[in-house]
Amino acid sequence: MRQLLLQGGKVVGVDTSQGRFDAPVVVSAQNIWASDIERWTGIATPVKAERHTVLALEGPQAYTYGMPVYKDLGSPGMLYCRSYGGRQMLVSEGTAGETLGTPDNEQGDVPMDYVAEVGAQAAKRFPSFETAGLASSWTGVYDVTPDWNPVLGPLPEVPGLVVAYGFSGHGFKLSPAVGRVLAQAALGLPTDVPLAPYALERFRGGRLLSGRYGSGAVS
């Protein structure tokens, strides 16, 4: 989408690389590019792009997909781990990543010092991984809000615009439920989950959501 089309302050459609599409309601779920909403509407969009690193460590013992996702809130990096098939385990940190000046999903560098640091944390909980090697690594970018919780629902200042951004790394697993409640909101129906706590207005009034485990934990 190249441009949100407005007339009299109301949504009338979108301009895309495939042409113009007229619509009285638009759902914008743009991930790290949600800052476009501010460019189109002038409404402040509190979201930043943050690069995070993921490692696939390979140990001497097999892990199966029966291994649950494991969140280690006692580790310095608030690690989360899960099976990656065979003898590999996917490991990443639940803390803040590298803030990017502009949205960018290019791969970042993964220093070996960082690999050693995260590997040592994983080995404290999985002793067999004291001798693990690095199978692969990559980076991905989160769309992060000040309270690490998403902005969901209609923007009152722009009738016809429904938004979803700022999932802070939780978007994929929440997407089925989010898609459903956004569809309900777009149709003017009651939503299965109240969206008021996730409204953009919370940032203006200082009513940030606070998860039980602090930043990185969805409320």
DRENPA-3360 file (N, C-alpha, C; in nm, 2 decimals, always signed):
BEGIN
1 = MRQLLLQG = +0.08/-0.12/+0.00/+0.00/+0.00/+0.00/+0.09/+0.12/+0.00 ~ +0.07/+0.21/-0.10/+0.15/+0.33/-0.11/+0.09/+0.45/-0.04 ~ -0.05/+0.45/-0.03/-0.11/+0.57/+0.03/-0.25/+0.53/+0.08 ~ -0.28/+0.58/+0.20/-0.42/+0.57/+0.24/-0.50/+0.69/+0.19 ~ -0.61/+0.67/+0.13/-0.69/+0.77/+0.06/-0.80/+0.82/+0.16 ~ -0.80/+0.95/+0.18/-0.89/+1.02/+0.27/-0.97/+1.12/+0.19 ~ -1.09/+1.14/+0.24/-1.18/+1.25/+0.19/-1.26/+1.30/+0.30 ~ -1.25/+1.43/+0.33/-1.32/+1.48/+0.44/-1.28/+1.42/+0.57;
9 = GKVVGVDT = -1.15/+1.37/+0.58/-1.11/+1.31/+0.70/-1.15/+1.16/+0.72 ~ -1.22/+1.11/+0.62/-1.27/+0.97/+0.63/-1.19/+0.88/+0.52 ~ -1.18/+0.76/+0.55/-1.12/+0.67/+0.46/-1.21/+0.64/+0.34 ~ -1.15/+0.65/+0.22/-1.23/+0.62/+0.10/-1.16/+0.51/+0.02 ~ -1.04/+0.47/+0.06/-0.97/+0.36/-0.02/-0.82/+0.37/+0.00 ~ -0.75/+0.29/-0.09/-0.61/+0.29/-0.08/-0.55/+0.29/-0.22 ~ -0.43/+0.34/-0.23/-0.35/+0.34/-0.35/-0.24/+0.24/-0.34 ~ -0.23/+0.15/-0.43/-0.13/+0.04/-0.42/-0.05/+0.03/-0.55;
17 = SQGRFDAP = +0.05/-0.05/-0.55/+0.13/-0.08/-0.67/+0.04/-0.15/-0.78 ~ -0.07/-0.20/-0.74/-0.17/-0.26/-0.83/-0.28/-0.17/-0.87 ~ -0.28/-0.05/-0.83/-0.38/+0.05/-0.86/-0.46/+0.09/-0.74 ~ -0.56/+0.17/-0.76/-0.65/+0.23/-0.66/-0.76/+0.13/-0.63 ~ -0.79/+0.12/-0.50/-0.91/+0.04/-0.45/-0.99/+0.12/-0.36 ~ -1.12/+0.14/-0.39/-1.21/+0.22/-0.31/-1.27/+0.13/-0.20 ~ -1.27/+0.18/-0.08/-1.32/+0.10/+0.03/-1.36/+0.20/+0.15 ~ -1.47/+0.18/+0.21/-1.50/+0.27/+0.33/-1.43/+0.23/+0.45;
25 = VVVSAQNI = -1.37/+0.11/+0.46/-1.30/+0.06/+0.57/-1.17/+0.00/+0.53 ~ -1.06/+0.04/+0.59/-0.93/-0.02/+0.57/-0.87/-0.07/+0.70 ~ -0.82/-0.20/+0.69/-0.75/-0.25/+0.80/-0.60/-0.25/+0.77 ~ -0.52/-0.17/+0.86/-0.38/-0.16/+0.84/-0.30/-0.24/+0.94 ~ -0.23/-0.34/+0.90/-0.15/-0.43/+0.99/-0.01/-0.43/+0.92 ~ +0.07/-0.33/+0.95/+0.19/-0.31/+0.87/+0.32/-0.34/+0.94 ~ +0.31/-0.40/+1.06/+0.44/-0.44/+1.13/+0.53/-0.32/+1.14 ~ +0.66/-0.34/+1.11/+0.75/-0.23/+1.13/+0.73/-0.11/+1.05;
33 = WASDIERW = +0.64/-0.12/+0.94/+0.61/-0.01/+0.86/+0.49/+0.07/+0.90 ~ +0.44/+0.04/+1.02/+0.33/+0.11/+1.07/+0.35/+0.26/+1.09 ~ +0.47/+0.30/+1.08/+0.50/+0.45/+1.09/+0.44/+0.52/+0.97 ~ +0.40/+0.44/+0.86/+0.33/+0.50/+0.75/+0.20/+0.57/+0.79 ~ +0.14/+0.51/+0.89/+0.01/+0.56/+0.94/+0.03/+0.71/+0.98 ~ +0.14/+0.74/+1.05/+0.16/+0.88/+1.09/+0.19/+0.97/+0.97 ~ +0.25/+0.91/+0.87/+0.28/+0.99/+0.75/+0.15/+1.02/+0.67 ~ +0.06/+0.92/+0.67/-0.07/+0.94/+0.60/-0.17/+1.03/+0.68;
41 = TGIATPVK = -0.17/+1.02/+0.81/-0.28/+1.08/+0.89/-0.23/+1.19/+0.98 ~ -0.10/+1.20/+1.01/-0.05/+1.30/+1.10/-0.07/+1.26/+1.24 ~ -0.12/+1.14/+1.27/-0.14/+1.09/+1.40/-0.02/+1.02/+1.45 ~ +0.04/+1.06/+1.57/+0.16/+1.00/+1.62/+0.14/+0.85/+1.63 ~ +0.24/+0.78/+1.59/+0.24/+0.63/+1.59/+0.36/+0.58/+1.67 ~ +0.34/+0.55/+1.80/+0.45/+0.51/+1.89/+0.50/+0.37/+1.86 ~ +0.58/+0.35/+1.76/+0.63/+0.22/+1.73/+0.77/+0.24/+1.67 ~ +0.86/+0.15/+1.71/+1.00/+0.15/+1.66/+1.04/+0.01/+1.62;
49 = AERHTVLA = +1.13/+0.01/+1.52/+1.18/-0.11/+1.47/+1.30/-0.16/+1.55 ~ +1.30/-0.28/+1.59/+1.40/-0.34/+1.68/+1.45/-0.47/+1.63 ~ +1.58/-0.48/+1.60/+1.63/-0.61/+1.55/+1.67/-0.70/+1.66 ~ +1.63/-0.83/+1.64/+1.66/-0.94/+1.74/+1.73/-1.05/+1.67 ~ +1.81/-1.12/+1.74/+1.89/-1.23/+1.69/+1.83/-1.37/+1.74 ~ +1.83/-1.46/+1.65/+1.79/-1.60/+1.68/+1.90/-1.70/+1.65 ~ +1.93/-1.79/+1.74/+2.03/-1.89/+1.72/+1.97/-2.03/+1.71 ~ +2.03/-2.12/+1.63/+1.99/-2.26/+1.63/+2.12/-2.33/+1.68;
57 = LEGPQAYT = +2.11/-2.38/+1.81/+2.23/-2.45/+1.87/+2.21/-2.60/+1.85 ~ +2.32/-2.67/+1.82/+2.31/-2.81/+1.80/+2.39/-2.88/+1.91 ~ +2.33/-2.96/+1.99/+2.39/-3.03/+2.10/+2.41/-3.18/+2.07 ~ +2.47/-3.25/+2.16/+2.50/-3.39/+2.14/+2.38/-3.49/+2.16 ~ +2.27/-3.44/+2.22/+2.15/-3.52/+2.24/+2.03/-3.47/+2.15 ~ +1.95/-3.56/+2.11/+1.84/-3.52/+2.02/+1.73/-3.46/+2.11 ~ +1.67/-3.35/+2.05/+1.55/-3.29/+2.11/+1.44/-3.31/+2.00 ~ +1.32/-3.34/+2.05/+1.21/-3.36/+1.96/+1.11/-3.24/+1.96;
65 = YGMPVYKD = +1.02/-3.24/+1.87/+0.92/-3.14/+1.87/+0.82/-3.15/+1.99 ~ +0.84/-3.26/+2.06/+0.76/-3.27/+2.19/+0.81/-3.18/+2.30 ~ +0.93/-3.12/+2.28/+0.98/-3.03/+2.38/+0.90/-2.90/+2.37 ~ +0.84/-2.86/+2.48/+0.76/-2.74/+2.48/+0.85/-2.61/+2.47 ~ +0.78/-2.50/+2.43/+0.85/-2.37/+2.43/+0.89/-2.34/+2.57 ~ +1.01/-2.30/+2.60/+1.06/-2.28/+2.73/+1.10/-2.14/+2.75 ~ +1.05/-2.07/+2.85/+1.08/-1.93/+2.88/+1.16/-1.92/+3.01 ~ +1.28/-1.88/+3.00/+1.37/-1.87/+3.12/+1.37/-1.73/+3.18;
73 = LGSPGMLY = +1.28/-1.69/+3.26/+1.27/-1.55/+3.31/+1.38/-1.53/+3.41 ~ +1.45/-1.63/+3.46/+1.56/-1.61/+3.55/+1.70/-1.59/+3.49 ~ +1.70/-1.60/+3.36/+1.83/-1.58/+3.29/+1.85/-1.43/+3.25 ~ +1.97/-1.38/+3.24/+1.99/-1.24/+3.21/+1.92/-1.20/+3.08 ~ +1.91/-1.28/+2.98/+1.85/-1.25/+2.86/+1.70/-1.29/+2.85 ~ +1.64/-1.34/+2.96/+1.50/-1.39/+2.96/+1.48/-1.48/+2.84 ~ +1.57/-1.58/+2.83/+1.57/-1.67/+2.71/+1.44/-1.74/+2.68 ~ +1.41/-1.76/+2.56/+1.31/-1.86/+2.52/+1.37/-1.96/+2.43;
81 = CRSYGGRQ = +1.33/-2.08/+2.44/+1.39/-2.19/+2.37/+1.28/-2.29/+2.32 ~ +1.31/-2.35/+2.21/+1.22/-2.46/+2.16/+1.29/-2.55/+2.07 ~ +1.24/-2.67/+2.05/+1.30/-2.77/+1.96/+1.31/-2.71/+1.82 ~ +1.42/-2.74/+1.75/+1.43/-2.70/+1.61/+1.45/-2.82/+1.52 ~ +1.42/-2.94/+1.58/+1.43/-3.07/+1.51/+1.57/-3.13/+1.53 ~ +1.57/-3.26/+1.53/+1.70/-3.33/+1.54/+1.76/-3.30/+1.68 ~ +1.89/-3.26/+1.67/+1.97/-3.22/+1.79/+1.97/-3.07/+1.81 ~ +1.89/-3.00/+1.74/+1.90/-2.85/+1.74/+1.79/-2.79/+1.83;
89 = MLVSEGTA = +1.83/-2.68/+1.89/+1.73/-2.60/+1.97/+1.74/-2.46/+1.93 ~ +1.62/-2.40/+1.91/+1.62/-2.26/+1.87/+1.62/-2.18/+2.00 ~ +1.71/-2.07/+2.01/+1.72/-1.99/+2.13/+1.73/-1.85/+2.09 ~ +1.66/-1.76/+2.17/+1.67/-1.62/+2.15/+1.64/-1.55/+2.28 ~ +1.67/-1.42/+2.29/+1.64/-1.34/+2.41/+1.51/-1.27/+2.41 ~ +1.45/-1.25/+2.52/+1.33/-1.18/+2.54/+1.35/-1.04/+2.58 ~ +1.47/-0.98/+2.57/+1.50/-0.85/+2.62/+1.50/-0.76/+2.49 ~ +1.52/-0.63/+2.52/+1.53/-0.53/+2.41/+1.64/-0.56/+2.31;
97 = GETLGTPD = +1.61/-0.53/+2.18/+1.71/-0.56/+2.08/+1.78/-0.43/+2.03 ~ +1.83/-0.43/+1.91/+1.90/-0.32/+1.85/+1.79/-0.23/+1.79 ~ +1.78/-0.11/+1.84/+1.68/-0.01/+1.78/+1.74/+0.04/+1.64 ~ +1.65/+0.04/+1.54/+1.69/+0.08/+1.41/+1.63/+0.22/+1.39 ~ +1.70/+0.31/+1.32/+1.66/+0.44/+1.29/+1.54/+0.45/+1.20 ~ +1.53/+0.35/+1.10/+1.42/+0.34/+1.01/+1.39/+0.20/+0.99 ~ +1.26/+0.16/+0.95/+1.23/+0.02/+0.93/+1.32/-0.04/+0.83 ~ +1.37/-0.16/+0.86/+1.47/-0.23/+0.78/+1.47/-0.37/+0.82;
105 = NEQGDVPM = +1.44/-0.46/+0.72/+1.44/-0.60/+0.75/+1.56/-0.68/+0.70 ~ +1.67/-0.60/+0.67/+1.79/-0.66/+0.62/+1.86/-0.74/+0.74 ~ +1.93/-0.85/+0.71/+1.99/-0.93/+0.81/+2.11/-0.85/+0.88 ~ +2.11/-0.86/+1.01/+2.22/-0.79/+1.08/+2.33/-0.89/+1.12 ~ +2.44/-0.83/+1.17/+2.55/-0.92/+1.21/+2.52/-0.99/+1.34 ~ +2.58/-1.11/+1.35/+2.57/-1.19/+1.47/+2.71/-1.22/+1.52 ~ +2.76/-1.14/+1.62/+2.90/-1.16/+1.66/+2.91/-1.29/+1.74 ~ +3.03/-1.35/+1.73/+3.05/-1.48/+1.80/+3.05/-1.46/+1.95;
113 = DYVAEVGA = +3.09/-1.34/+2.00/+3.08/-1.32/+2.14/+2.94/-1.32/+2.19 ~ +2.84/-1.28/+2.11/+2.70/-1.28/+2.15/+2.65/-1.43/+2.15 ~ +2.70/-1.51/+2.05/+2.66/-1.65/+2.04/+2.71/-1.72/+2.17 ~ +2.83/-1.69/+2.21/+2.89/-1.76/+2.33/+2.81/-1.72/+2.46 ~ +2.77/-1.59/+2.46/+2.70/-1.54/+2.58/+2.56/-1.61/+2.59 ~ +2.49/-1.61/+2.48/+2.36/-1.68/+2.48/+2.37/-1.83/+2.50 ~ +2.47/-1.89/+2.44/+2.49/-2.03/+2.46/+2.52/-2.07/+2.60 ~ +2.59/-1.98/+2.67/+2.62/-2.01/+2.81/+2.50/-2.00/+2.90;
121 = QAAKRFPS = +2.41/-1.91/+2.86/+2.28/-1.90/+2.94/+2.20/-2.03/+2.91 ~ +2.19/-2.07/+2.79/+2.12/-2.19/+2.75/+2.17/-2.31/+2.82 ~ +2.31/-2.32/+2.83/+2.37/-2.44/+2.90/+2.34/-2.45/+3.04 ~ +2.31/-2.34/+3.11/+2.28/-2.34/+3.25/+2.15/-2.42/+3.28 ~ +2.06/-2.42/+3.18/+1.93/-2.49/+3.19/+1.93/-2.62/+3.12 ~ +2.02/-2.64/+3.02/+2.03/-2.76/+2.94/+2.17/-2.80/+2.94 ~ +2.22/-2.87/+3.04/+2.36/-2.90/+3.06/+2.43/-2.97/+2.94 ~ +2.36/-3.05/+2.86/+2.42/-3.11/+2.75/+2.46/-3.01/+2.64;
129 = FETAGLAS = +2.41/-2.89/+2.65/+2.44/-2.79/+2.55/+2.57/-2.71/+2.59 ~ +2.64/-2.76/+2.69/+2.77/-2.70/+2.73/+2.87/-2.72/+2.61 ~ +2.84/-2.82/+2.53/+2.93/-2.85/+2.42/+2.86/-2.83/+2.29 ~ +2.75/-2.75/+2.29/+2.68/-2.73/+2.17/+2.75/-2.64/+2.07 ~ +2.72/-2.66/+1.94/+2.78/-2.57/+1.84/+2.67/-2.49/+1.78 ~ +2.71/-2.39/+1.70/+2.61/-2.30/+1.63/+2.58/-2.36/+1.49 ~ +2.45/-2.40/+1.48/+2.41/-2.46/+1.35/+2.38/-2.35/+1.25 ~ +2.31/-2.25/+1.30/+2.27/-2.13/+1.21/+2.23/-2.02/+1.30;
137 = SWTGVYDV = +2.22/-1.90/+1.24/+2.17/-1.78/+1.31/+2.11/-1.68/+1.21 ~ +2.02/-1.60/+1.26/+1.96/-1.50/+1.17/+1.90/-1.39/+1.26 ~ +1.86/-1.28/+1.20/+1.80/-1.17/+1.27/+1.66/-1.15/+1.21 ~ +1.57/-1.09/+1.30/+1.44/-1.05/+1.25/+1.41/-0.92/+1.33 ~ +1.31/-0.85/+1.28/+1.28/-0.71/+1.33/+1.14/-0.71/+1.39 ~ +1.13/-0.66/+1.52/+1.01/-0.65/+1.59/+0.96/-0.51/+1.57 ~ +0.82/-0.49/+1.57/+0.76/-0.36/+1.58/+0.72/-0.34/+1.72 ~ +0.79/-0.26/+1.79/+0.78/-0.24/+1.94/+0.72/-0.11/+1.98;
145 = TPDWNPVL = +0.62/-0.13/+2.07/+0.56/-0.01/+2.13/+0.62/+0.02/+2.27 ~ +0.59/+0.13/+2.33/+0.65/+0.16/+2.46/+0.61/+0.06/+2.57 ~ +0.50/-0.01/+2.56/+0.47/-0.11/+2.66/+0.47/-0.25/+2.61 ~ +0.53/-0.27/+2.49/+0.54/-0.40/+2.43/+0.41/-0.47/+2.41 ~ +0.30/-0.40/+2.40/+0.17/-0.45/+2.37/+0.12/-0.38/+2.24 ~ +0.03/-0.45/+2.16/-0.01/-0.40/+2.04/-0.11/-0.28/+2.05 ~ -0.12/-0.21/+1.94/-0.23/-0.11/+1.92/-0.33/-0.18/+1.83 ~ -0.45/-0.19/+1.88/-0.56/-0.26/+1.81/-0.69/-0.18/+1.80;
153 = GPLPEVPG = -0.75/-0.19/+1.69/-0.88/-0.13/+1.67/-0.89/-0.01/+1.59 ~ -1.01/+0.05/+1.58/-1.03/+0.17/+1.51/-0.96/+0.29/+1.56 ~ -0.91/+0.38/+1.47/-0.86/+0.51/+1.52/-0.98/+0.61/+1.51 ~ -1.03/+0.66/+1.62/-1.14/+0.75/+1.62/-1.13/+0.88/+1.53 ~ -1.00/+0.93/+1.52/-0.98/+1.05/+1.44/-0.99/+1.03/+1.29 ~ -0.98/+0.90/+1.25/-0.99/+0.87/+1.11/-1.10/+0.76/+1.09 ~ -1.22/+0.80/+1.07/-1.33/+0.70/+1.05/-1.30/+0.61/+0.93 ~ -1.32/+0.48/+0.96/-1.29/+0.38/+0.86/-1.15/+0.32/+0.86;
161 = LVVAYGFS = -1.07/+0.37/+0.95/-0.93/+0.31/+0.96/-0.92/+0.22/+1.09 ~ -0.89/+0.10/+1.07/-0.87/+0.00/+1.18/-0.72/-0.04/+1.17 ~ -0.65/-0.04/+1.29/-0.51/-0.07/+1.29/-0.47/-0.19/+1.38 ~ -0.36/-0.24/+1.35/-0.30/-0.35/+1.43/-0.15/-0.34/+1.41 ~ -0.08/-0.30/+1.51/+0.07/-0.29/+1.50/+0.13/-0.29/+1.64 ~ +0.26/-0.31/+1.65/+0.33/-0.31/+1.78/+0.32/-0.44/+1.85 ~ +0.33/-0.55/+1.78/+0.32/-0.68/+1.85/+0.44/-0.72/+1.92 ~ +0.55/-0.66/+1.90/+0.67/-0.68/+1.97/+0.72/-0.82/+1.98;
169 = GHGFKLSP = +0.71/-0.89/+1.87/+0.76/-1.03/+1.86/+0.65/-1.13/+1.89 ~ +0.53/-1.09/+1.92/+0.42/-1.18/+1.95/+0.31/-1.20/+1.84 ~ +0.33/-1.13/+1.73/+0.23/-1.12/+1.63/+0.19/-1.25/+1.57 ~ +0.29/-1.34/+1.53/+0.25/-1.46/+1.46/+0.16/-1.55/+1.54 ~ +0.20/-1.57/+1.67/+0.12/-1.66/+1.75/-0.02/-1.60/+1.79 ~ -0.03/-1.47/+1.78/-0.16/-1.41/+1.82/-0.25/-1.38/+1.69 ~ -0.19/-1.41/+1.57/-0.26/-1.36/+1.45/-0.40/-1.42/+1.43 ~ -0.43/-1.55/+1.46/-0.57/-1.60/+1.44/-0.67/-1.52/+1.52;
177 = AVGRVLAQ = -0.64/-1.50/+1.65/-0.74/-1.42/+1.73/-0.74/-1.27/+1.69 ~ -0.63/-1.22/+1.66/-0.62/-1.08/+1.62/-0.70/-1.06/+1.49 ~ -0.68/-1.14/+1.39/-0.76/-1.13/+1.27/-0.91/-1.14/+1.29 ~ -0.95/-1.22/+1.38/-1.09/-1.23/+1.41/-1.15/-1.10/+1.47 ~ -1.08/-1.05/+1.57/-1.13/-0.93/+1.64/-1.12/-0.81/+1.55 ~ -1.02/-0.80/+1.46/-1.01/-0.69/+1.37/-1.13/-0.69/+1.27 ~ -1.16/-0.81/+1.22/-1.27/-0.83/+1.13/-1.40/-0.78/+1.20 ~ -1.42/-0.82/+1.32/-1.54/-0.78/+1.40/-1.54/-0.63/+1.41;
185 = AALGLPTD = -1.43/-0.57/+1.45/-1.42/-0.42/+1.46/-1.45/-0.35/+1.33 ~ -1.39/-0.41/+1.22/-1.42/-0.34/+1.09/-1.56/-0.35/+1.05 ~ -1.63/-0.45/+1.09/-1.77/-0.47/+1.06/-1.87/-0.40/+1.16 ~ -1.81/-0.34/+1.26/-1.89/-0.27/+1.36/-1.96/-0.37/+1.46 ~ -1.90/-0.49/+1.47/-1.96/-0.59/+1.56/-1.89/-0.59/+1.69 ~ -1.96/-0.64/+1.80/-1.89/-0.66/+1.93/-1.77/-0.75/+1.91 ~ -1.66/-0.72/+1.97/-1.54/-0.80/+1.96/-1.53/-0.91/+2.07 ~ -1.47/-1.02/+2.04/-1.46/-1.13/+2.14/-1.38/-1.08/+2.26;
193 = VPLAPYAL = -1.28/-1.00/+2.24/-1.20/-0.94/+2.34/-1.21/-0.79/+2.34 ~ -1.24/-0.73/+2.45/-1.24/-0.58/+2.45/-1.11/-0.52/+2.40 ~ -1.13/-0.43/+2.30/-1.01/-0.36/+2.25/-0.97/-0.23/+2.31 ~ -1.06/-0.18/+2.40/-1.03/-0.05/+2.47/-0.89/-0.05/+2.53 ~ -0.85/-0.16/+2.61/-0.72/-0.15/+2.67/-0.60/-0.14/+2.57 ~ -0.62/-0.17/+2.44/-0.52/-0.17/+2.34/-0.53/-0.05/+2.25 ~ -0.62/+0.04/+2.29/-0.63/+0.16/+2.20/-0.51/+0.25/+2.20 ~ -0.49/+0.32/+2.10/-0.38/+0.42/+2.09/-0.38/+0.52/+2.20;
201 = ERFRGGRL = -0.50/+0.56/+2.24/-0.52/+0.66/+2.34/-0.44/+0.63/+2.47 ~ -0.41/+0.51/+2.50/-0.34/+0.48/+2.63/-0.21/+0.54/+2.64 ~ -0.14/+0.56/+2.52/-0.01/+0.62/+2.53/-0.02/+0.77/+2.55 ~ -0.13/+0.83/+2.51/-0.14/+0.98/+2.53/-0.18/+1.01/+2.67 ~ -0.25/+0.92/+2.74/-0.29/+0.94/+2.88/-0.20/+0.87/+2.98 ~ -0.09/+0.81/+2.93/+0.00/+0.75/+3.03/-0.05/+0.62/+3.09 ~ -0.14/+0.56/+3.02/-0.20/+0.43/+3.07/-0.14/+0.31/+3.01 ~ -0.01/+0.30/+3.01/+0.06/+0.19/+2.95/+0.02/+0.06/+3.02;
209 = LSGRYGSG = +0.01/-0.05/+2.94/-0.02/-0.18/+2.99/+0.11/-0.24/+3.05 ~ +0.09/-0.31/+3.16/+0.21/-0.36/+3.23/+0.19/-0.51/+3.25 ~ +0.27/-0.59/+3.18/+0.26/-0.74/+3.19/+0.32/-0.78/+3.32 ~ +0.28/-0.90/+3.37/+0.33/-0.95/+3.49/+0.48/-0.96/+3.50 ~ +0.54/-0.99/+3.38/+0.69/-1.01/+3.38/+0.76/-0.89/+3.32 ~ +0.69/-0.78/+3.31/+0.76/-0.66/+3.25/+0.77/-0.66/+3.10 ~ +0.86/-0.58/+3.05/+0.88/-0.57/+2.91/+0.91/-0.70/+2.84 ~ +0.84/-0.72/+2.73/+0.86/-0.85/+2.66/+0.75/-0.95/+2.69;
217 = AVS = +0.66/-0.92/+2.78/+0.55/-1.01/+2.82/+0.42/-0.94/+2.79 ~ +0.34/-1.00/+2.70/+0.22/-0.95/+2.66/+0.12/-0.96/+2.77 ~ +0.04/-0.85/+2.80/-0.06/-0.85/+2.91/-0.17/-0.95/+2.87;
% end
